[in-house]
Every structure is written in structure tokens, then in C-alpha cells.
Amino acid sequence: MLATLPTKKSLGRRLLAVGVINAAFFWGIGWLITFLYSPFPLLLWLIDRSGSRTHCFNGFWSRTLLAVLRTQVTVKGIENIDPQKAYVILSNHQSTSDIWVLMGYLPINFRWVSKDSLFKLPLVGWAMKAAGYIPLKRGDLRSAVQSLELCKEKLAQNISVLIFPEGTRSPDGTVQDFKIGGVKLALETQKPILPVTVLGTRGIIKKNGWQFNIEQKIKIIIDKPISVTGYTKKDKNLLNEQVRRIISTNLQEGGRENQS
């Protein structure tokens, strides 16, 4: 009897099975690590109510998850950070894994603004609260005002704040329009803006995706801070576009480098 090639239907089923196994394995490992690490953020919060030690530990948790995926991360522009200063950090957003990469490898003490639903997750949400990350309910004006005040408090304590000005993950990898909130925060607090570009994280897991890819090469580019001294609220759109242009250019040039 002659061997026959697998039909499209059977091939599709095989690919689906591989995807399910991939997702079950890596999500299972991720939650196991999270469960094992879960007591430490709360214990560290009892020692340090500022959340800085918890944030540092969360970076260790992030690096562990990325190590399981054998992810390689390189950071360019560390010399542009003054550890004695607080910044309004604005970064592009391509994947769920962006925050793992930034928590694990961005060498600065920061708190990030996150959608409030993540704070309701077991274990993960507890660690986020213990670190003092900032919840935001999308489309809720009252929540936006509260988040803004929390951001100002962190900056006043010389703790940087990380915002994804696109508001959500990019569906296609390109830089979407920037919301103005991050720039307004910098102007109101007179803190410099730190543009940060993350490249390659869509390769780990895409928006609304559930399968993970291993051995991805990720790059973080930290640009020179942008001082807001001398600028007023009238300049907010100009500053916003300047930051977006820097990040977009880095993303495009990085993509060309990866293809060459």
C-alpha cells in the first residue's frame, strides 16, 4: 500500500495539538514558578513598604520566566540613565512579555501603570500590589485621575514611572498613536522623559496569542532623556510626537538589522 501525505485537516489537527502542548507546558511552568515565588513579594513588602525591594524581586521572577524560554536580552544605552533621578519612562508595547523584559532588564527603580484587571489575578496581582504598581481602569475618568495622582506620588519619592502611551499592545508590531497622558505627567512634575524601545518581544508571544516561542533575541534601547524644562502644556503634542518618532525610528531600524 502506498503511503499517503497527511491531509490538510489532519495536518491542521497536528499543528493545533503541538500548539496546545506548547501552551500547556510553558503556561504551566510559568504558574508553577509564580506559585513558588509568591511568598517573597509579600515578605519583602513587610520589610520595605516603598515596594522597591519587591520590584527588584519581581525583576528576578521575570528573568526566571525568560530564562525558561531561553530568551536573550541585550540592553543599549544604560549610560543614559542617572540612577539618582526619576523619569517618566515611555515605551512601545508589543507583547505581554514587554513587562517581563522591562522589569527584568531595565536597570532603574520604576513602577508601571497597568490595567486594573491584572491586579485581580491570584499571586501575580498580589506581587503587583506589594510593589506599588499603579492600576488604571480603561475608559474610567475617575480611575485615570487616581492613577495620575499615584504617578505623581511615586515621582515625588524619586521613583520612576513607566507608561505604555499606546494604551494597549500593538496588533501588528508598528508603533500606534501615543496618548498624551505620559507627556502631561512629565510637564506637570517637571521630570525628564526617558524614551525606551523594546524590540523582538512579539516573537515571544503575540497580542491575543497563547503559544510561546523559545530562543528569541530581545533588545532594549534606552535613549537620552528629554528635559521638559522650558516647555509648557502648549508643547505637549510636540513632545509627544518627538518621543513617538524616536521609538518608531528605533523599531524600524532594529527590524532592518534583524532582517540583514
C-alpha positions as CSV (number, residue, x, y, z in Angstrom):
1,M,0.0,0.0,0.0
2,L,1.4,3.4,-1.0
3,A,2.0,5.9,1.8
4,T,-0.2,9.0,1.5
5,L,0.6,12.5,2.6
6,P,-1.4,13.9,5.5
7,T,-4.5,15.7,4.5
8,K,-4.8,19.4,5.3
9,K,-7.3,18.5,8.0
10,S,-5.0,16.1,9.8
11,L,-2.1,18.5,9.4
12,G,-4.1,21.2,11.0
13,R,-5.0,19.0,13.9
14,R,-1.4,18.1,14.4
15,L,-0.4,21.7,14.5
16,L,-3.2,22.5,16.9
17,A,-2.1,19.7,19.1
18,V,1.5,21.0,19.1
19,G,0.2,24.5,20.0
20,V,-1.8,23.1,22.9
21,I,1.1,21.2,24.2
22,N,3.3,24.2,23.9
23,A,0.9,26.5,25.7
24,A,0.1,24.0,28.4
25,F,3.8,23.4,29.1
26,F,5.0,27.0,29.2
27,W,1.9,28.4,31.0
28,G,2.1,25.5,33.5
29,I,5.8,26.1,34.2
30,G,5.2,29.9,34.4
31,W,2.4,29.5,37.0
32,L,4.5,26.9,39.0
33,I,7.4,29.4,39.2
34,T,4.9,32.1,40.2
35,F,3.5,29.9,42.9
36,L,6.9,29.0,44.3
37,Y,8.0,32.7,44.3
38,S,4.7,34.1,45.6
39,P,5.5,34.4,49.3
40,F,8.6,36.6,48.7
41,P,6.9,39.8,47.4
42,L,4.7,40.0,50.5
43,L,7.6,39.3,52.9
44,L,9.7,41.9,51.2
45,W,6.8,44.4,51.4
46,L,6.7,43.9,55.2
47,I,10.4,44.9,55.3
48,D,10.2,47.7,52.7
49,R,6.8,49.4,52.3
50,S,8.1,51.5,49.4
51,G,7.8,48.4,47.3
52,S,11.4,48.9,45.9
53,R,12.6,45.5,47.2
54,T,9.5,43.8,45.9
55,H,10.0,45.4,42.5
56,C,13.6,44.2,42.5
57,F,12.4,40.6,43.3
58,N,9.7,40.9,40.6
59,G,12.6,41.5,38.2
60,F,14.2,38.3,39.3
61,W,10.9,36.5,38.7
62,S,10.7,38.0,35.2
63,R,14.3,36.9,34.4
64,T,13.4,33.4,35.5
65,L,10.4,33.2,33.2
66,L,12.5,34.5,30.3
67,A,15.3,32.0,31.1
68,V,12.8,29.1,30.8
69,L,12.1,30.4,27.3
70,R,15.8,30.8,26.7
71,T,15.3,34.4,25.8
72,Q,18.4,36.5,25.1
73,V,18.1,40.1,26.1
74,T,20.6,42.9,25.4
75,V,20.4,46.5,26.6
76,K,21.8,49.5,24.8
77,G,22.0,53.0,26.3
78,I,22.4,52.2,30.0
79,E,24.8,55.2,30.2
80,N,21.8,57.4,29.5
81,I,20.3,56.7,32.9
82,D,21.2,58.7,36.0
83,P,20.3,56.4,39.0
84,Q,19.8,59.4,41.2
85,K,17.0,60.8,39.0
86,A,13.4,59.8,38.5
87,Y,12.0,59.7,34.9
88,V,8.7,59.4,33.1
89,I,9.5,56.3,31.1
90,L,7.6,56.0,27.8
91,S,7.9,52.7,25.9
92,N,6.3,51.0,23.0
93,H,4.1,48.0,23.7
94,Q,4.1,44.9,21.5
95,S,3.5,41.9,23.8
96,T,2.6,40.6,27.2
97,S,6.3,39.8,27.6
98,D,7.2,43.5,27.3
99,I,6.8,44.0,31.1
100,W,8.8,40.8,31.9
101,V,11.6,42.2,29.8
102,L,11.5,45.7,31.2
103,M,11.1,44.6,34.9
104,G,13.9,42.1,34.4
105,Y,16.4,44.2,32.5
106,L,15.7,47.9,32.7
107,P,18.2,49.0,35.3
108,I,16.1,51.6,37.1
109,N,13.7,51.6,40.0
110,F,10.3,52.1,38.5
111,R,6.6,51.5,38.9
112,W,4.4,50.8,35.9
113,V,0.9,51.7,35.0
114,S,-1.2,48.6,34.3
115,K,-4.8,47.8,33.5
116,D,-6.6,47.1,36.8
117,S,-7.7,43.6,35.8
118,L,-4.2,42.3,36.3
119,F,-4.3,43.3,39.9
120,K,-7.1,40.8,40.4
121,L,-5.1,37.8,39.3
122,P,-4.1,35.5,42.1
123,L,-0.4,35.6,43.1
124,V,0.5,38.0,40.2
125,G,-1.8,40.7,41.4
126,W,-0.6,40.4,45.0
127,A,3.0,40.9,43.8
128,M,1.9,43.9,41.8
129,K,0.2,45.5,44.8
130,A,3.1,44.8,47.1
131,A,5.5,46.5,44.6
132,G,3.2,49.6,44.4
133,Y,2.4,49.3,40.7
134,I,-0.3,51.7,39.5
135,P,-3.8,50.4,38.4
136,L,-5.8,52.0,35.6
137,K,-9.3,51.2,34.5
138,R,-9.5,52.0,30.9
139,G,-12.2,54.5,29.9
140,D,-12.8,55.5,33.6
141,L,-12.1,59.1,34.2
142,R,-12.1,58.7,38.0
143,S,-9.6,55.9,37.7
144,A,-7.4,58.0,35.4
145,V,-7.3,60.9,37.9
146,Q,-6.4,58.5,40.7
147,S,-3.7,56.9,38.6
148,L,-2.2,60.3,37.8
149,E,-2.1,61.2,41.4
150,L,-0.3,57.9,42.3
151,C,2.2,58.6,39.5
152,K,2.9,62.0,40.9
153,E,3.4,60.5,44.4
154,K,6.0,58.0,43.0
155,L,7.9,60.6,41.1
156,A,7.9,62.9,44.2
157,Q,9.6,59.9,46.0
158,N,12.2,59.8,43.3
159,I,10.8,56.6,41.8
160,S,10.4,56.5,38.0
161,V,7.1,55.7,36.4
162,L,6.7,53.5,33.3
163,I,3.8,54.2,30.9
164,F,2.9,52.5,27.6
165,P,1.5,55.5,25.8
166,E,-0.1,53.4,23.0
167,G,-2.5,52.3,25.7
168,T,-2.5,48.6,24.6
169,R,-0.4,46.2,22.7
170,S,0.2,46.9,19.1
171,P,-1.7,44.3,16.9
172,D,0.9,44.4,14.1
173,G,4.1,45.5,15.7
174,T,4.1,49.0,14.4
175,V,4.0,52.0,16.9
176,Q,0.4,53.2,17.3
177,D,-0.7,56.7,18.2
178,F,0.5,57.9,21.6
179,K,-1.9,59.0,24.2
180,I,-0.9,62.3,25.8
181,G,-1.0,61.3,29.5
182,G,2.6,60.5,29.9
183,V,3.9,63.8,28.4
184,K,1.4,65.7,30.5
185,L,2.6,63.9,33.6
186,A,6.2,64.9,32.8
187,L,5.2,68.5,32.3
188,E,3.3,68.7,35.5
189,T,6.0,67.2,37.6
190,Q,8.9,68.6,35.6
191,K,10.5,65.2,35.4
192,P,12.5,64.2,32.3
193,I,11.1,61.8,29.7
194,L,13.0,58.6,29.1
195,P,12.2,57.1,25.7
196,V,12.6,53.3,25.8
197,T,12.2,51.0,22.8
198,V,11.6,47.2,23.1
199,L,12.4,45.1,20.0
200,G,11.5,41.5,19.4
201,T,9.0,40.7,22.1
202,R,6.3,39.9,19.6
203,G,8.5,36.9,18.8
204,I,7.9,35.5,22.3
205,I,4.1,35.8,22.3
206,K,1.9,38.0,20.1
207,K,-1.1,40.0,21.2
208,N,-4.0,37.7,22.0
209,G,-1.7,34.8,21.3
210,W,-1.3,31.8,23.6
211,Q,1.8,30.0,22.2
212,F,5.3,30.8,23.4
213,N,8.4,30.8,21.2
214,I,11.8,30.0,22.6
215,E,15.3,31.4,22.0
216,Q,14.1,34.8,20.9
217,K,16.6,37.7,20.8
218,I,15.3,40.8,22.5
219,K,16.8,44.3,22.6
220,I,16.1,47.3,24.8
221,I,17.2,50.7,23.6
222,I,17.4,53.5,26.2
223,D,17.6,56.9,24.5
224,K,18.9,60.1,26.1
225,P,16.4,61.7,28.5
226,I,14.3,64.6,27.2
227,S,14.3,67.5,29.5
228,V,10.9,69.3,29.8
229,T,12.4,72.4,31.3
230,G,11.2,75.4,29.4
231,Y,8.3,73.6,27.8
232,T,4.6,74.3,28.7
233,K,1.3,72.5,28.2
234,K,1.1,74.1,24.8
235,D,4.1,72.0,23.7
236,K,2.6,68.6,24.8
237,N,1.7,67.4,21.3
238,L,5.2,68.4,20.0
239,L,6.9,66.5,22.8
240,N,4.6,63.5,22.4
241,E,5.4,63.3,18.7
242,Q,9.1,63.7,19.4
243,V,9.1,60.6,21.7
244,R,6.9,58.6,19.3
245,R,9.3,59.4,16.5
246,I,12.4,58.3,18.5
247,I,10.8,55.0,19.4
248,S,9.3,54.4,15.9
249,T,12.7,55.0,14.3
250,N,14.4,52.6,16.7
251,L,11.8,50.0,15.9
252,Q,12.2,50.3,12.2
253,E,16.0,50.4,12.2
254,G,16.0,47.4,14.6
255,G,13.7,45.5,12.3
256,R,16.0,46.1,9.3
257,E,19.1,45.0,11.3
258,N,17.3,41.7,12.2
259,Q,16.5,41.1,8.5
260,S,20.0,41.7,7.3
